[in-house]
């Protein structure tokens, strides 16, 4: 390896991406990467998205809406489908749609 390649490799080894998410699906995918240069925030980020990025507390946020700010770049990556199976007698089964707020405090089993 020549000097330039060594410097590039050193920089790569020293750089850690700090990634946060506001939904559980991307968190599962990120955890499966097992990359030593990625640090994943294990709790869901629910607010202060712009500040976390602007203050370099997060390198990247995966969120389910565009962030409008002239100093930040927001890129659409795709959609995620999520299904929930509930027992017939469960009160949440009466709803056509569920939100994460409705599921807060509930036990969820996922792969």
GIDA-V914101 format. One record per run of one state. SS is the DSSP state (2 for helix, 1 for strand, 0 for the rest). FROM is the first residue (numbers start at 1). TO is the last residue. If there is no record, write none. Layout:
BEGIN
SS/FROM/TO  SS/FROM/TO
END
This chain:
BEGIN
0/1/2  2/3/14  0/15/16  1/17/21  0/22/23  2/24/33  0/34/37  1/38/40  0/41/48  2/49/54  0/55/59  1/60/62  0/63/90  2/91/94  0/95/99  2/100/103  0/104/111
END
